[in-house]
Structure formats: structure tokens, C-alpha cells
Amino acid sequence: MKIALAQLNYRIGDFELNTAKIYEAITEAKGHGADLVVFSELTVCGYPPEDLLDYEWFVEKCEQSLEAIAESCQGIAAVVGGVMRNREKGKGLFNVACFMQHGKIEHIVRKTLLPTYDVFSEARYFEPAHDVGVIDFKGVKLGIAICEDLWDMYNDFRYEKSPLQSLKLAGAQLIIHPSASPFNIGKIHLRDKVFSGNIQRFGLPIVYVNQVGANTDLIFDGDSQVINAAGQTVKQLPLFEEQIAYITLGNADFLGVPVHFSEPEETALMHDAIVFGIRDYVKKSGFKKIILGASGGIDSALVQALACEAVGPENVMALLMPSPYSSQGSIDDAIALSKNLGNEYQIMPINSIFEAYNQSLKPAFEKMPADLTEENLQARTRANLLMAMSNKFGYLLLNTSNKSEMAVGYSTLYGDMCGGLSPIGDVLKTKVYALANFINREQEIIPREILTKAPSAELRPGQKDSDSLPEYAILDEILHLYIEERRSRDEIKAQGYDSSMVDKIINLVNRAEYKRFQAPPILRVTTKAFGRGRQMPLVAFHG
């Protein structure tokens, strides 16, 4: 049996585009002599569709698309993911994988385990399967397990059911595993653990097909693969790329030499994911060009370099908006960066606008000293100019805040927090420097001066980030423990960190929740990004 793995990039809700991709893949696979082509989870509608599932027209389109695709399955079989109505008691929908051949849907397999943790909320919409079955095809008994159905033992908790165990008992010889598995650092290693663990438990080879593409904040990396019954990976598709690949099954196992996939180093992987995330968000949102505020600092420099790589420097505009406190060195650094990258830039000083604000507010602020209010006015002035350029020319505005700043609220609401997408909002400051050095690995693109000068918002004379925050090396360690590892104050203090510093940082994180609630979507690259994966009450006692 020859099987095609269709690792494709879908647009949520674009049934015309998605079905066209599926038709094309089926035709190509048939031309290559494939007997079966396997697609990812929720193929026809894209993943995650979220509350689009509440609309009758959306569900109807899903069902109609599945029926239409089935009609094209002549001389080849396909496993295609989608949504179908539940006509019985329970939630109104099923997450399904349809086995199609002879021009019709012959089997409908429903997903059993519905994740409701981290970025997932499937139990909000779907009814779980209550039984499983196998499909006889070409002399092989196929068991179809949809995404989470292989993860019964590999979370912080264990499910009561093991769909794979049920499929094994039903006589399955081969597991078809359509998935929509989002990327984060460490996920590739974790998937390998899941696959090898399940093969050790049940001895069944696995054909895993994941989608690729960025859907808002979630990035899907592909990494589709075939693992034989000995636990050897004999086929592996590339990261962040569409591809259709083929594998041959013989004697209920896969022939071929095991492949040795070399996982990219963490910084390289994060770089590739963010570039891919920007590119796909821009394309799927209908934008052509990007704008960002260039300060001459490390964060905006990194975002600018990533944006130029994602969409081309000819499609990136850097807006320099010096204030009375901007150093000439920062202005020169920002100009040098644009020249190195080859993108267009404009200089639009905000001195007169800032002074006009001060004059307008003078009667209300009479006899009160300048403070954070005046600093924030500069950031909000810049946001107004950036949004004006975005409105006038149709640019997508990229936010340039990093995760460390967003965590402790070291950013201005309606100022430097504005934007349509936050590429590095899940990247701690220390990782920002690592990414910048990675970009400079072959030649100096980000000027050395940007990498070596002390971080500063330059909103008052002589200002440095360290005036308000601990050194980033320490700050980031504590943030990682609190946010990603979800450690308590006492657990963090027990690791030797200064007690008052831990309290200060955690209090800052908790107080800034209302700011992050209003932040742009953040590309997720860690296990706990701000946004849908970390949902905290705005008003709460944190202990």
C-alpha cells in the first residue's frame, strides 16, 4: 500500500481555498500511484475554527465540502478532517475524520479526547466519540486516532480513556493520525516522546499528518512523519513548509531506511517560527506591507529584521519618531539598520506634538511635577502617528514589545503596546539578544551598537531599563518560573532568589494583567504565551 501524507496550509473558513488544495493533493497523489492520501485534522475548515462553529452556515459548508471531496475519491481513498452535526444527545457537533473512497464517505471516525487546556477549547463545541472501530483497507486494518487521541498519558493529567488501546483491541494494524498540533519550543521533542511511548505500549506503526501554517497567534509547524512498529522514523516532512510525501507499507510495516532528523537549535527554531508566523499572518489577513516604529533599540531592530525576512524589505516601512530625549546615537543606529536591511524609512520627529500635548494639559497639571504621565505621552504620540500611516497606506502595524516588558507592564497602554500583531511578545529579553545575534551570524545586519548599548526607553534624560527593573538575566529566570513553569512565590524563593525581588516581580506581573488583556495577538513560541493560553482574571487576589 502506498500512502500520501498531505501536509498543507489552510485558511480558517475559506472552504473554496481549502477544498481546492485538497482536490489538488488527491489528484497529485493519484498520479503518483498512491492508494491512500491522509490529511490533517479539520482539513476542510482549518484549525482552530473557534466560535465560527456556532454558525449554522459554517457547519453546513463543512458537511457540504466533505461530501464534495468524497465524490472526487475515485480510484484512491482519503482521510479528510471536518465537522459534522450530532443528531443525538450531547454537544451539537463532532470533530471527525472521514474515510472516503468509491466517490462517497464510507466511514466517519469521531474524535474521542477533546482537549480543554492551554490553547484548546474543543469540549466547548464537540461531543466525544463513545466507541471506536477499525477500517479494512487493502488487507490492512486501519485505526484512525485524531490528534489528542494519542495523548492520553502525556499531559499534566491522564485521561480515563485510551483510544489507542481500544483500537488495538479492535484489531488495528496501522494508526492513521490526522492532527492540528501547534508549535512551541520543546514540542518536537515531546511529540517524539508521545509517538515512541505509544509504539512501546501498543506496537502499532503511526502515520502522523499535521497541518502547517499560522492562524492568528498559533503557529503550526508540520513535522508530519511515519514511525514504524520498531519506533523508527522512516519518513519526516519539513518544518514550516507545505509538502506531499509518500511512503510504502509492506507486511503491515513500513519499508525504508530510518531517517535521522536533526532538530534545529532552539534560537534557530524560534527565528524560523516567528518569520513564518509573520509571513502567514500578513498573507491571510490581506495585507501587503508592514510598518513599525524604529527606535534604535534592540526590540524594534529585531522585529524589523524578522519582518524584512518574512515579507521582503521592499514591503517594510520603518518610522523613526525621535523625541526631545532620543539620543543621536539611537537615530543613527535606526537609520543604519534600515540601510543594512534595504527597507524604506522615514523620520517624523514628535517634539512639536509632544509640546502641544503638554501645553494643552498644562492647566490641568498646574504645579504638578513631570512623571510617568509625560513619558507615556511620547509613546502614545508615536502610536497615533503609526496608526495614521497604517490607515492611510494600508500597512499592518507590528508591535515591538518583548515578553519581559509585557509581563511586568513596562510598556505603555495605547502607546508602544499598539499594533495588529506582536511577533516577539512571547520572547523574553534575553532571547531577544540571542535572536539578534542569530540574525547577525554571517554578517552584521543589526548594528553592533544596538546590541551593546544599555536598554533604554529614552523617555526621560539618562533613562535605562535597569532603573525600573532587575537585570534581565535575573528577571527572565523568575518570569520563566512564574509564567511558564507556574511556580508559586515560595517555590521561586526556595531556589535562592531574593525574596523582595520575587515579590516585586510577581506583583508587577499580576498588576499588568489588564494591559495584556488589550494587547495585540502574540505569536506563540513557548508553552505559555500571553493570550488564549494564559487566561487570568483581571481583578483577583493572587496571594
ZISULFEN-V127893 format. One line per field, one symbol per residue. phi: phi as a letter, one per 40 degrees, with the letter a starting at -180 (. if undefined). psi: psi as a letter, one per 40 degrees, with the letter a starting at -180 (. if undefined). Layout:
phi=???
psi=???
//
This chain:
phi=.bbbbbcbbbbdgcccccccccdcccccccccgccabbbccfdcbgbccfcccccdcccccdcccccccdcccbgababbcabbcccbchccbbcbbccbafgaccabbccccbcbbfcbacccbbcccbababbcafgbccbbbcfdccbcbbbcbbccbbdccccccchcbabcbcabbccadgccccddcccccccccbgbcbbbbbcbhbbfccbbcggcabbcccgccbaacccgbcabbbabbafgacchcdcbcccdddccccdcccdcccdccccccgcbbbbacbbgccccccccccccccbgccbbbbbcbcbdbccccccccccccccccgccabbbdbdccccccccccdcccdgbccacdcccdcccccccccccccccbgcccccbccccccccgcabcgbcccicabcbcbbcdccdcccccccccbacbcddcccbcccacfbadgcbdccbbcdddcdccccccccccfccdcccccchcdcccdccccccdcccdcccdbccdbccbbcacchccabbccbaccg
psi=hhhhhghihihhegdddddddddddddddddeeidhhhiaifddeihhebedeehddddddddddddddddegheiiihhiahiiheaiaieiihihhhhifeihdihhihdhhifibeifdeddihiieiiiihhhfehhhhhhhceeefdefaeihidigdddddddeehehhhghighiiihedddddddddddddddefhihhhhiiiihgbehhhebfiihhieeehhehhiiifiiihiiihhhffihiihhighhhiidddddddddddddddddddeeidiiiihheeidddddddddddddehdeehhhhhgiaeehiddddddddddddddeiiiihgieddddddddddedddehehiiadddddddddddddddddddddefihhhieiidddddeegihhebeeiieihdfefhidddddddddddeddihdhiddddeihhiefeiheiideddiiidddddddddddddefiidddddeeeihdddddddddddddedddddeiihhhheiegiibdeghiidhihe.
//
